[in-house]
Every structure is written in C-alpha cells, then in structure tokens.
Amino acid sequence: MDLSTKKTYFLITGASKGIGKCMAIECCKKFVKNSLAVLVARSASGLEKTKNEIEQNNPQIKVKVIPMDLTKANSNDYDNLLSDSVGNCFGSDNFERAIIIHNVGSLGDVTCKAKDFNDNQKWSEYFHLNVFSVAALNSQFIKKFSKCEKIIINITSKCAIEPFNSLTFYCSGKAAREMYFRCLANEEAIDSKSNILVLNYSPGPVDTDMSLEIQNKSSDDNIKEVFGNMRAKKEILTPIQTTKKFIDVLEAKKFKSGDHIDYFD
Ligand SMILES: NC(=O)c1ccc[n+]([C@@H]2O[C@H](COP(=O)([O-])OP(=O)(O)OC[C@H]3O[C@@H](n4cnc5c(N)ncnc54)[C@H](OP(=O)(O)O)[C@@H]3O)[C@@H](O)[C@H]2O)c1
C-alpha cells in the first residue's frame, strides 16, 4: 500500500507531542495534493507546532487543528468534529482514502497496586478517555467515510497482552481497546463489501513524557529501573524510529486486518 497515491483524509488524536506528533509529521510527508490532515489534542500550541512542521514539509496539503479534551467527549462531539473538519468545501465523498490513528492515551494512576483500585469513578474516567471515547470516535469515523477505503490504526502496547506491575489501569485499558479493534476487524473480515483495514500497532518503549512518567512515578521499583536503564543506555526508542517502522509495516501490508504488530516483530 502506497500512502502517496490517493487523496486522503487523515485524523490523528494525541498529535501535540510524543509519538502522535511524529506520526502526524511523517505520514503527512507522503500525502498527495488536497489531502486533509486533522490534528486533535488538548494543547492548541502543541498542535500548532505540529501543523507548522507539516506545512513546511508538504505545503500541498491542508491541515486543521482541533484542540479538544477527549476525556468526556461523546458520539455527538465526534460527529461534529468530523463534520467540521471535513467542511463544506471538501465533503467526505471527495476523499479516496480515510485514515484514522487512535494514538491518544494516558497512563492512569501508576502509584497504586491492582488490589487498591476500588474507585469506580477513577476506573470510569480512565476507560472513558482510553476505550469508550476511542470506540465512539471510531464508529462516527466509519459512518462519515462509509464509501471510501478506510485504514484504522490503534496505537496499542505490549501492555495489552502482558501484565506489568503498577500499570493496572494502562494494561486493562489497552487490552480492552485492542480487543474492540480485533472484534471490529473480525466482523469486517466476513463482510465482502467491507472497505476497512485495521492495524493494532505497538510502538515499543519510546522516549516520551509518558514513558518518563512511568520511570518517575511507578510504584514498582523494577519497572522504574528498567525504564531508567533503557533511557541511560539510550536503548529506548525515539519517536522517529518507531514511526518509520510503523509506516514500513503499513505500506508493506503483510499483516492480517486486526493483527497486533509490535516494533520488535
Ligand atoms: N511511550 C511509550 O513508551 C509507549 C509505548 C507503547 C504504547 N504507547 C502509546 O502511544 C500513544 C502515545 O503515547 P506517547 O508516549 O506519545 O504519550 P504522550 O507523549 O504523553 O502523548 C500523549 C498524547 O495524547 C494527548 N492527550 C492526552 N490526554 C488527552 C485528552 N484528555 N484529550 C486529548 N488529548 C489527550 C496528549 O496531548 P495533550 O496533552 O495536548 O492533550 C498527547 O498529544 C499512547 O496511546 C500510548 O499508550 C506509548
């Protein structure tokens, strides 16, 4: 699959920093004239910086920033977001391909142990941002771009398939989120008319604010040490390393829809 062949609608959440920023910049280098990139996160200034870099690299595409807190966003908010981003001049039918990268993610509380998590409110807030809201946006995206080819990417983690001490919220959320995308891929696989491809991409340990937060705040000394050592020895990946691998994986398209592909696979 060549990302530079079709007029593309591209939406990425968590594009203000870290992995999402890098993925937005690198993917947008590929897109053809009149493609549209939509960048979502809370930090308007972070999104503007990503936008400026994209425009410098590829002045032929249009970039919209949507500063938004996804903590409590629902289906209606996402319907509006998609409609506003597409706008009158474009219209969703004008695109040949629509790509969404569900990159947004938070760690949750890493200072407690699993046995201590008894606050339903905290569980529900965590799951809203990391699972429910992702599924709601995804569903609206599929509706909005019903006619064209759709590529749906979930940024997942090894934590979706393996438990790690102190990362109870994170592991549980990533597992649920990945299973949602696997169910989606399974259902689409038996629909001969489906035009949806799903990839669960696990970026490996990457040098971002999130991995620094694990290193600084985890209640598990071993996890702290592992991240500390990786950082000290410069073994932790850079956003650009994992982004290049991600684009290679996507373009080579050797995975089955719904697969979990890790940086180290
Ligand atoms: N770093 C790693 O080692 C690693 C490993 C495996 C998987 N991942 C996954 O990769 C993805 C990106 O992680 P990262 O390391 O790049 O983290 P990061 O540097 O903390 O970036 C997270 C992004 O999500 C946005 N975000 C957070 N809360 C939000 C909210 N309530 N509403 C809207 N946007 C919000 C942040 O922007 P604002 O703050 O501007 O809102 C930021 O753009 C996550 O899904 C993470 O689970 C990371």
The ligand as an SDF file (V2000), in Angstrom:
LIG
                    3D

 48 52  0  0  0  0  0  0  0  0999 V2000
    5.8500    5.9830   25.0640 N   0  0  0  0  0  0  0  0  0  0  0  0
    5.8160    4.6600   25.0820 C   0  0  0  0  0  0  0  0  0  0  0  0
    6.7970    4.0150   25.5160 O   0  0  0  0  0  0  0  0  0  0  0  0
    4.6170    3.9220   24.5600 C   0  0  0  0  0  0  0  0  0  0  0  0
    4.6970    2.5340   24.4470 C   0  0  0  0  0  0  0  0  0  0  0  0
    3.6020    1.8310   23.9580 C   0  0  0  0  0  0  0  0  0  0  0  0
    2.4580    2.4960   23.5750 C   0  0  0  0  0  0  0  0  0  0  0  0
    2.3910    3.8540   23.7010 N   0  0  0  0  0  0  0  0  0  0  0  0
    1.1500    4.5190   23.2940 C   0  0  0  0  0  0  0  0  0  0  0  0
    1.4450    5.5060   22.3270 O   0  0  0  0  0  0  0  0  0  0  0  0
    0.4600    6.5520   22.3880 C   0  0  0  0  0  0  0  0  0  0  0  0
    1.1590    7.8930   22.5090 C   0  0  0  0  0  0  0  0  0  0  0  0
    1.9360    7.8890   23.6850 O   0  0  0  0  0  0  0  0  0  0  0  0
    3.1470    8.9040   23.9800 P   0  0  0  0  0  0  0  0  0  0  0  0
    4.1840    8.1230   24.6580 O   0  0  0  0  0  0  0  0  0  0  0  0
    3.4620    9.7020   22.7740 O   0  0  0  0  0  0  0  0  0  0  0  0
    2.4470    9.8020   25.1050 O   0  0  0  0  0  0  0  0  0  0  0  0
    2.4720   11.3770   25.3790 P   0  0  0  0  0  0  0  0  0  0  0  0
    3.7780   11.9620   24.9950 O   0  0  0  0  0  0  0  0  0  0  0  0
    2.0080   11.5090   26.7770 O   0  0  0  0  0  0  0  0  0  0  0  0
    1.3650   11.9400   24.3650 O   0  0  0  0  0  0  0  0  0  0  0  0
    0.0040   11.6650   24.5660 C   0  0  0  0  0  0  0  0  0  0  0  0
   -0.8180   12.4690   23.5750 C   0  0  0  0  0  0  0  0  0  0  0  0
   -2.1970   12.2950   23.9120 O   0  0  0  0  0  0  0  0  0  0  0  0
   -2.7910   13.5800   24.1170 C   0  0  0  0  0  0  0  0  0  0  0  0
   -3.7970   13.5270   25.1680 N   0  0  0  0  0  0  0  0  0  0  0  0
   -3.6320   13.0550   26.4390 C   0  0  0  0  0  0  0  0  0  0  0  0
   -4.7710   13.2070   27.1380 N   0  0  0  0  0  0  0  0  0  0  0  0
   -5.6750   13.7950   26.3120 C   0  0  0  0  0  0  0  0  0  0  0  0
   -7.0190   14.2270   26.4560 C   0  0  0  0  0  0  0  0  0  0  0  0
   -7.6700   14.1050   27.6180 N   0  0  0  0  0  0  0  0  0  0  0  0
   -7.6430   14.7650   25.3890 N   0  0  0  0  0  0  0  0  0  0  0  0
   -6.9930   14.9250   24.2140 C   0  0  0  0  0  0  0  0  0  0  0  0
   -5.7250   14.5320   24.0120 N   0  0  0  0  0  0  0  0  0  0  0  0
   -5.0570   13.9980   25.0550 C   0  0  0  0  0  0  0  0  0  0  0  0
   -1.6240   14.4900   24.5230 C   0  0  0  0  0  0  0  0  0  0  0  0
   -1.8730   15.8370   24.1590 O   0  0  0  0  0  0  0  0  0  0  0  0
   -2.3570   16.9860   25.1490 P   0  0  0  0  0  0  0  0  0  0  0  0
   -1.6030   16.8160   26.4210 O   0  0  0  0  0  0  0  0  0  0  0  0
   -2.0290   18.2350   24.3820 O   0  0  0  0  0  0  0  0  0  0  0  0
   -3.8250   16.7770   25.2900 O   0  0  0  0  0  0  0  0  0  0  0  0
   -0.5120   13.9510   23.6330 C   0  0  0  0  0  0  0  0  0  0  0  0
   -0.5940   14.5290   22.3550 O   0  0  0  0  0  0  0  0  0  0  0  0
   -0.4230    6.2160   23.5920 C   0  0  0  0  0  0  0  0  0  0  0  0
   -1.5970    5.5580   23.1680 O   0  0  0  0  0  0  0  0  0  0  0  0
    0.4460    5.2630   24.4040 C   0  0  0  0  0  0  0  0  0  0  0  0
   -0.3200    4.4140   25.2110 O   0  0  0  0  0  0  0  0  0  0  0  0
    3.4480    4.5840   24.1940 C   0  0  0  0  0  0  0  0  0  0  0  0
  1  2  1  0
  2  3  2  0
  2  4  1  0
  4  5  1  0
  4 48  2  0
  5  6  2  0
  6  7  1  0
  7  8  2  0
  8  9  1  0
  8 48  1  0
  9 10  1  0
  9 46  1  0
 10 11  1  0
 11 12  1  0
 11 44  1  0
 12 13  1  0
 13 14  1  0
 14 15  2  0
 14 16  1  0
 14 17  1  0
 17 18  1  0
 18 19  2  0
 18 20  1  0
 18 21  1  0
 21 22  1  0
 22 23  1  0
 23 24  1  0
 23 42  1  0
 24 25  1  0
 25 26  1  0
 25 36  1  0
 26 27  1  0
 26 35  1  0
 27 28  2  0
 28 29  1  0
 29 30  1  0
 29 35  2  0
 30 31  1  0
 30 32  2  0
 32 33  1  0
 33 34  2  0
 34 35  1  0
 36 37  1  0
 36 42  1  0
 37 38  1  0
 38 39  2  0
 38 40  1  0
 38 41  1  0
 42 43  1  0
 44 45  1  0
 44 46  1  0
 46 47  1  0
M  CHG  2   8   1  16  -1
M  END
$$$$
